[in-house]
Amino acid sequence: MNITEINTLGDLKKSGWKSKSIKDELRDNLKANIKSGTDSFTGIHGYENTVIPELERAILSKHNINLLGLRGQAKTRLARLMTGLLDEYIPYITDSEIHDDPLAPLSRSAKKIVEEQGDHTPISWLHRDDRFYEKLATPDVTVADLIGDIDPIKAANLKLSYADDRVIHYGMIPRANRCIFVINELPDLQARIQVALFNILQEGDIQIRGFKLRLDLDMQFVFTANPEDYTNRGSIVTPLKDRIGSQILTHYPESIEIAKTITQQEARNDERIKDTVYVSELSKDLLEQISFSARESEYVDEKSGVSARMSITAYENLLSTAERRSLMNGDEQTSIRLSDFTGVIPSITGKIELVYEGEQEGAAFVANELLGDAIKTLFVDYFPELKKLKKPDEPTPYDKLIEWFFNNDGLELLDELNDADYKALIDQVTPLEDLIQKYQPETKKEDRYFLKEFILWALVEYNKLSKKRFTEGYQFNDLYSDFVKGI
């Protein structure tokens, strides 16, 4: 018989079902997963040897947990994935406000039901997906929200005095009994509200308007916090930190490969875009390198961090930029161009916190600086580095390319060029193909045009060519021509 078909306390007892605390559930199911080699945190990348082992140790120790890290480091995602370590279903007394265990009821109302109905007490089943409660800590959160308060309407309807504990309306935490309860951005919670959590975490009783109720709540607490909050908005009071068993530090992806995996997993792309837009690996690397560059930029507030969401939304905008162009030109297929990265600027400017110098320069300027820095960083992985100081007559691999721009009127790449015209323009710059043949001969045909444009942008960053943005696209010239025109 399916266990969820059991609907009375008597049948539950006959089935042999045993009560188990939520921390024991998590521990036992994690032990089984570790023994069988099952991944308990599917979809989390880059934490395999750092965060996840610490989280698993905390669960095995039956600790309440604080995940401490900058924004966009999958803290809430980790907490939500913990529901997968719960039993699929647990029984509770039907209509119980706090999911009372039929074999060990806590609330006065549930005890009365069991006393009156005995083995005929009706029970229901709670799925593990419904055992996750989440509250964002904001300054307006009250003790009544989290713990509970006196309900005058209930008192009037039941004709009870305020001295009767049955007039209490339970808050979010008691209603999350036998569940995982997450408080996000814990330092944002006012200190007096944090104090109200002390007894729940340690002693298992709650106090509401003078009522001291012994409710041995069975809960797994997970808190998340941003180190920036400790100075900018608030702090976690010391006695509360003392009651949290494990504090686990999260971090950003440590390599571009891991970052790419996360972006590809999280970006909202439908099959239509995948079939329409080709994305080279270099363009994906460049997109991720922007985030890495931002985390080291002098213009970006290091304490605030750069969320992984920046790369995700930037990738979505990059695809949309190319898709929009293909729709305008009637092209069935197109490829990402480096000039398409203009479309990711809005994703960058909205996701980074600037220091004073960055504010003075402006968010759009900083975003373009980050793109340029990312190009320079990756360029040396594909082509010889351009040295800042060299002898006047010392040749470089790029002399023929620079000479081509000196002898020609430059190159204009319009944003909305169709694929055929775009390729024809790039092909006019013949030294680009020679550079690829010499240094990246195994480059796939579909990747060559992005790589050619990549060379042009890199030479601009190394001050060997000039690049100007005009209303409809970009213009590349040699530096001497620009100087003469300036005169």
N, C-alpha and C positions, 0 to 999 in steps of 0.2 A: 504494500500500500504506500502511495506517495505521502510523505510526512505532512505535507501541507493540507491533506484531507482530514487530518485530526483536528477536531473543532471543539473538544471539551477537555477540561483538566483531567478527568478520569482516564480518557483515552491516551492523553499525553503520558500519564504515569505508567500505563500499561505498555506503552511503546519503549520504555526504558530510557527516554530522553533525559539527559543530565544537564543541569544548569552550568554555565561556564561564563566567566567574566570576559569582557571584550578584549582586555589585554591578553588573556589566555588564548582566546580565539586567534588573535593576530600572531601570537608567538607560535602556537601549534601549527597553524597553516604555513607560516614562514619556514618553520623547521622542515615541514614536508616538501616545500618548494626547493629549499637548499639541498636537501638530500637527493631530490629527483633532477636537479639542475634546471628547474623551471625559473624563468625570469619573472620576478614579482613586479618589476617596474618597467614594463614594455613601453617603448617610445621615448624613454629618457636616454639621452646620448651625452657622453663625455664625463659621466659621473661614476662609471663602472668601478674605478679604483680609488675613488675619493668619497663622494657623498653617500652613495648607495651602501657601501660596507658600514659606514657609521650609522646610517639610518637603520639598517638591519640589526646592528648591535643594540641600538636603542630599543627596538621592538622586542628583541629577545630579552632585554633587561626589564621590559614592561614599564618603560619610562614615558612620561609626558615629554613632548619634544618642542624645541624652538628652532625653526629654520631661519638662519640669519644670513642675509645676502642682499646685494643690490637688485634693483628692479629687473624683471625679465630673466630671472635665473631658475624658473620652473619650480618655485617653492610651493605654490598652490597646487600645481600639477602633481607633485610628489605626494602631497597630502591626499588628494583625491584618489590616487592610485592605491592608497592603502586600503580602500574599501574592497579591493580584490582579494585581500587577505582575510576577510571576514567569512564566516559560514554563510552559505547561500540564503538560508532562512533561519529566523529565530521566532519562537512563539511569544506572544504577549497577551495579557488579559484584554479582551475586546473592549474598545472605547476608553482604555486607560490613557490618561493624558501624558504619562511619562513612560509608556511602554513597559509596564510592570511585568516582571518575570512571573509566570503563573506559579512556579514552585517557590518563589521567594519575593512576594509582593512588598513594595515599599510604601506606597501611598495609603492614606487612611481609607479612601474610597475603594481601592482594589482589595484591601484586606477585608473590608466589610462584604464585598461581593463574594469572595472565597468563603467567608464565614457563613453567609446565608445560603449559597448555592452549592458549596462543596465540589464534588466531582463533576457537577453539571455546569460549572463555571465556563462560560464560552471563551474560547481563545481564537486569536487570529495570528497570521504569520507576516513577519516583516522581512522584506528582501534586503539584501546587503546594499543595493543601490539606493535604498531609501534611508540608509543609516549614516548619511553624511550631512552635517549641518555646518553652515559657514556664516560668519559675521564679520563684516569689515568694520574695524575699529575707527570710529569717528568721534570728534569731541562732543557730539550731542547724544551719544549712547549713555543710557542711565542704568542704575542698578535694577530698576523695574524691568527694563528690557531684557537684561541677562538673567537675573535671579527670579524676580516676580514682585507682586504687589498685592495689596488688599483690593478686592473687587466689590465695590459697593452695590452694583447691580445684582451680583450673585448673592450677596448678603440679603438684599431685599427680596429676591425671588424665593430663596430658601428660608426666609424669616429667621436668619441667624444673626447673632451679635458679632461685633468685630472681634470679640475674644475667642471666637470659634475658628480653628485653623481651616475649616472647610470654605472660608470666604477668600482664601488665597488664590490668586491667579498666577500660575507658574510662568516664569520667563523662558527664554530660549534654552538655557542650559539644562534645567530640569526636564524640559520636553525633549532634549537630546539624550536622555538616559539610555544607556546601552548602545550608544552611537559614537562616531568620530565627530568631535566638535573643533572647528578651526576658527581661530580669531586672527584675521589678517591685519598686518600693520599694528601690532600690539603697542608700540610706544605712543601711538596716537590716542590710546585710551587714557582718559584722565586718571591720575594717580589714585584718587578716591574710589574709582571704579575698579582699578586693579586690586586694591585692597580687598574688595568684596569677593575676589576669587580665592583668597588665601585658604579659607576653610574648606572650600569645595575641592581644592587640589590635594589637601593634606588630611584634614579630619573627616571630611565627608558629611558635614552638616551645613545648613543654610540658615540665614537669618533674614526675615522679612518683616519690617515694621514692628519689631519687638517680638515676633514669633521666632523661636529657635527650634527649627525642625531637624531631627536626626534623619537625614535622607542620605543613605550611603550610596550616592549615585555611582553608577558603573559607566565610566566614560574614558575615552582616549582623547586627550587634549593635544592639539597641534597648533602652535603659534608660529606666525611668520613676522619677521621684522627686517627693516632696512637699517644698516649702520648709520646712514645719513640722518635718520630720525632721532638718533640719540642726542644730536646737537641742535638740529633745526626745529624739531617740533615737540619732542618730549623724551621720555626714557622709560625703561622698564624698572619698576621699583625693586630694590635689592631683595626684600623678602619674597617677592614673587619669583624672581630669577632663581632664588635658592630652592624653590619648590618645583622647578622644572628640571626633570632628570637629565636630559641631554640637550646641549646646544650644538647644532650642526651648521658649519659654514658652507654655503654654496658658492659657486663661481661661474664665470663665463666660459664658453668653449675655449679650449687651449690650442686648437688648431683650426685652420680653414676647412679641412675635410670634415671635422665634426660639426662646425658651423653650417656647412653646406647641407649636411644630412638633416639637421634640425630645420633649416629653411625649407628644404624640399618637402619635408614631412608636414610642416605647419601651413605653408602657403595655400591659399584657397584658389586652386586652379582647376577649371573643368576640362573635360576631354577636348572641347572645341579649341581652347587655347593651346593645349599640348599638340594638337594636330596642325595648328596654323603657324605657330611660332617656334623656330629652332633656336635653342640656347646653347652656345658653346660652353665648354668647361672653363675656359679662360674668363668669360663674362661672369660666370657664377663665382669664380675665385675673386674677381675684381670687386664684385658686389660685397662679398664677405670681408674683404680687406678694408673696405671703407669703415666698417664697424671696428675692426682692430686698430685702424689708424685713429679713429675718433677717441678710443679709450686711452690713447697716448698723446692726443693733441693738446697743445698749450692753450687752445681756445675753449676746450670742453672741460666742464667741471668733473674732475675725476671722482669725487665723492658721490656724485649723483649716479654715475654709471651710464652705460649705453645699452639699453635693453636689446635682447635678441629679437624683439618685435620690430626693431628698425630694419633689420635685414629682411624679415618676412614681408613687411609692407612695401619695402623698396623693391623686392623681387616681383611682387604683384603689380606694382606700378610700371616696372620695366617691361613686363609682358604686355601690359595694357597699352604702353606707348607704341610698341611694335604692332600690336593688333589693330590699334586705331589707324596707323599708317596703311596697313594692308587693306583695311576696309575702305579707306579713302581712295586708294589706287586700284581697287578691284583685284588685288593679288590674292590668290588662294593660299599661298604660303610665303613666309618671310623669315628673316633671321635677325637676331638681336644685333644692333650696331652700337659702337661705342658712343655715338652721338645720342642714342636713345637714353643714355644715363642722365640726360637733362630731365627726363621724366621722373627720376627718383628723388630729385631735390626736395619736393614737398614732404616726402617720407623722412628725410634726414632732418630738415629744419624743425619738424614737429616732435622729434624724438630726442634731441640733445639739449642739455642745459649748458649754457655758455657762461664762462667767467667774464670778468669785466672787459678784458681785451677783446674777447669774442663778441660781446654785445656792441662794442664800439665799431667793430668791422661789419657786423651784420650777419644774420644766420645764413643767408644765401651765399655770401662770400666764404664763410667757413665751410659750407657744404661743398663748394667747388674746390676749396683747398684740400679737403679730405679726399675728394675724388682724384685730384692731382697727386697727392701723396701716395694713394693706393696704387696708381699707375706706376710711379717711380719704384715703389717697393717690389712690384711683381716683374717689372721690365727686366731686371738683372737675372731673373730665372730663365729668360728666353733669349736674350741678346747681350752682347758685350756691353759692359757699363761704360758710360761716358764720363771720363774723368774731368773734374772741375778745373784742374790745372794741368796743362800740357804745353809742350813746346810749340811755337807758332807754325813750324813746318811739319809737325808730326801728323801723319795721316790717321784717319779714323775710318771704321767700316761704314760710316754714314756720309762720307764726303760726296759721293755721287748723288745721294738723295738730296742733300742740301744744295748741291749744284743744280739739280733739276729745278728746284724752286727758284733759284737765282735766275735761271734762263727762261723761266715761264712766268705766266701771270698769276701763279698760285692755284689754289684748289678751293672751290666752293662746294660744300656738301649741305644741301638743303634738307631740313628735317623730314619733309614729306616726299622725298624722291622715291619713285617706284624702284623695285629691286634691279631691274635691267639698267636703268639710267645710273643708279648708284654704283653698280659694279663697273659700268663702262668708265665712269669718272675715276674710280680708284685705279682701274687698269692703266689709265694714262700715265700714272706715276710708276714707270717701269722699274726703277731701282728698288721698289718695295718687294717685288717678286724675287729679285736677285738676293735680297737680304734673307727672305724666308727660305729660299733654296739653299743658301749657304749655312744658315744657323738652325732652321727648323724644317728640314726637308720632309719630315714624316707627317707634317701637319695635314689633316684631312681637308679635302676640297671645300667642304661647307664651313670650315673654320678660318679659311685663309683671309677672307675680307675683314673679319673682325680683327685678325692679327695685324693686317696692313694698317688699319685705322689706329690700332693700338700703338704702332711704331710712331705714327705722326703725332699723336697726343703725347707720347713719351718724349719726343724730341722738343716739343714745346716746353715740357716741364724742365728739360735740361738746357733751356734757352738756346737751342739750335734752330728752331723755327718759331714763328709767331702764330698765334691763333686769336681770332676775333669772333665774338658772338654778335650776330646781327639778328634782325627780327625773324628771319626764316631759316637760319641755320648757322653754320660755322665757315669761316674763311681761314685757310692756311697759307702763309707766305714765308719767304725767307726774311731774316731779321734786317738785312741791308735795305731791302725794298721798303719795308715799313719805316725805316729811319729816314730814307730819302723823301718818302711821301710826307712824313712828319715835318720835314724842313719846308 
